[in-house]
Amino acid sequence: MKLPLGLRFHNDIRVSFHSPNKMGKYIKIEKDINTHTSKSNVVYKISCNNCDASYVGQTGRQLKSRITEHRNHIRHKTSVRSVIIEHRLQCNHKFQWDNVKILDEEPSYRKRLISEMLYIKKQKNSVNLQTDTEGFHKAYLPIVNKVLLFDTDGPSPLSVRFVSASGHISSLHNVRFSHLHYYVICHVSTI
């Protein structure tokens, strides 16, 4: 084999080839990431597969971690029974684990608890314990029922206008549902 003229005299030079068109550019292998259940600081709803019952909860951790805990609670016979286990055992029903809905996203723990309480009150057939709404005073219920006439399937921006009996107008524009909940509970005397 005959070497090119440039390589005969310079032994320390090596020839290499590089192609900018690599297959990795066209073939991508990525993990299947479900961003829905990877969210944290959420209020969520798990519906029963066999009836209209549902459970509302909140977590500051990733939703998939909390769902796994609920499912493991059902699989392992523990001495402490959750309301989901009770519903499953009493009615022989299953829950929609793959269709958990995020009702609200809120980084503030206190606002998230308020949001959870309001969503529990909004449910028609709740399996939640009544202790989950102990911080919610019954005097707020008529106000909340008026405000919650609209239905939300998720944390979407909205605009709300309040008119008090004296004619004072308070408006909230482009707010998340949890902020509205917090506004209603904490500022009801100013409306």
C-alpha positions in Angstrom: 0.0 0.0 0.0 1.3 3.3 -1.0 1.0 6.2 1.5 0.2 9.7 0.3 3.2 12.0 -0.1 2.3 14.1 3.0 2.3 11.1 5.3 5.6 9.7 4.1 7.6 12.5 5.6 5.6 13.3 8.7 4.9 10.2 10.8 3.3 12.1 13.6 0.3 13.2 11.5 -2.8 11.0 11.6 -5.7 11.2 9.3 -9.3 11.1 10.6 -12.6 11.5 9.1 -15.7 13.1 10.6 -19.2 13.2 9.2 -21.7 15.8 10.5 -24.6 13.6 9.4 -24.8 11.1 12.2 -27.7 8.8 12.7 -28.3 10.1 16.3 -29.6 13.3 14.6 -32.4 11.3 13.0 -33.0 8.5 15.6 -33.8 9.7 19.1 -34.4 7.4 22.1 -36.1 9.2 24.9 -37.8 8.1 28.0 -41.6 8.2 28.0 -42.2 11.0 30.5 -45.7 11.6 31.6 -45.6 15.3 32.5 -49.1 15.2 34.0 -48.1 12.9 36.9 -44.7 14.5 37.3 -46.2 17.7 38.5 -46.0 18.6 42.2 -48.0 21.1 44.4 -51.3 19.9 43.0 -54.9 19.3 44.1 -56.1 16.1 42.4 -59.2 14.0 41.9 -59.4 10.2 41.6 -62.7 9.0 40.3 -64.3 5.6 40.9 -64.6 3.4 37.9 -68.0 1.9 38.8 -69.9 4.9 40.2 -69.9 8.7 40.5 -67.8 8.6 43.8 -64.5 10.4 43.8 -61.6 11.3 46.1 -59.9 14.7 46.2 -56.5 15.1 47.7 -53.5 17.4 47.6 -49.8 16.8 47.6 -46.6 18.9 47.5 -44.7 16.0 46.0 -44.9 14.6 42.5 -48.4 13.3 41.8 -47.1 9.9 40.7 -45.6 9.3 44.1 -48.9 10.0 45.8 -50.8 7.8 43.4 -48.4 5.0 44.0 -48.9 5.3 47.8 -52.7 5.1 47.3 -52.4 2.0 45.1 -49.9 0.4 47.5 -52.3 1.0 50.4 -54.9 -1.0 48.5 -52.4 -3.9 47.6 -51.0 -4.3 51.1 -53.4 -5.1 53.8 -52.6 -2.4 56.4 -54.2 -1.8 59.8 -55.0 1.8 58.9 -57.6 1.9 56.1 -57.9 4.9 53.8 -61.3 6.1 52.5 -60.3 4.7 49.1 -59.8 1.2 50.5 -63.1 1.4 52.4 -65.0 2.3 49.3 -63.2 -0.5 47.4 -64.0 -3.1 50.0 -67.5 -2.0 50.8 -68.6 -1.6 47.2 -66.1 -3.9 45.4 -65.3 -0.9 43.1 -62.0 0.1 41.4 -60.6 3.6 40.9 -59.4 5.2 37.7 -55.6 5.3 38.5 -54.7 6.1 34.9 -57.1 9.0 34.7 -56.3 11.1 37.7 -57.3 14.7 37.1 -55.3 17.7 38.3 -57.8 20.2 39.6 -55.4 22.9 40.7 -51.7 23.8 40.9 -50.6 25.9 43.8 -47.1 26.1 45.4 -48.5 27.7 48.6 -49.4 24.9 51.1 -52.1 27.0 52.8 -53.8 28.0 49.5 -53.6 24.4 48.3 -55.4 23.2 51.5 -58.1 25.8 50.9 -58.4 24.7 47.3 -58.6 21.0 48.4 -61.4 21.9 50.9 -63.4 23.7 48.2 -63.1 20.9 45.7 -64.2 18.4 48.4 -67.2 20.5 49.1 -67.9 20.8 45.4 -68.1 17.0 44.9 -71.5 15.3 44.5 -70.5 11.9 45.9 -67.3 12.3 47.9 -65.5 9.5 49.7 -63.4 12.0 51.6 -63.6 12.2 55.4 -65.5 15.2 56.8 -62.3 16.0 58.8 -60.7 17.0 55.5 -62.9 20.1 55.5 -62.8 21.0 59.3 -61.0 24.3 58.5 -63.8 25.4 56.2 -66.5 27.3 58.1 -70.1 26.6 57.0 -70.8 30.3 56.8 -68.7 30.4 53.6 -70.7 27.7 51.9 -73.4 29.9 50.3 -70.7 32.3 48.9 -68.6 29.4 47.6 -71.7 27.8 46.0 -72.3 31.1 44.1 -68.7 31.5 43.0 -68.3 27.8 42.0 -71.2 27.9 39.6 -68.8 27.5 36.8 -67.0 24.2 36.2 -63.2 23.9 35.8 -61.4 20.9 34.6 -58.0 22.2 35.5 -55.9 25.1 36.5 -57.0 27.6 33.9 -56.8 31.4 34.1 -60.2 33.1 34.6 -61.8 36.5 35.4 -64.3 36.9 38.2 -66.3 40.0 39.3 -67.9 40.3 42.7 -70.6 42.9 43.5 -71.4 43.4 47.2 -74.8 44.4 48.5 -73.5 48.0 48.9 -72.5 48.0 45.3 -68.7 47.7 45.9 -67.1 46.0 42.9 -64.1 43.7 43.2 -62.6 42.2 40.2 -60.0 39.5 39.7 -58.6 39.0 36.2 -56.5 36.2 34.8 -56.1 34.4 38.1 -55.7 30.7 38.8 -58.6 28.9 40.5 -56.6 28.5 43.8 -56.1 32.3 44.0 -59.9 32.7 43.6 -60.5 30.2 46.4 -58.1 32.0 48.7 -59.6 35.4 47.8 -63.1 34.1 48.6 -62.2 32.6 51.9 -59.8 35.3 53.2 -61.4 38.4 51.7 -65.1 37.6 51.9 -65.7 40.5 54.4 -64.4 43.1 52.0 -66.7 42.0 49.1 
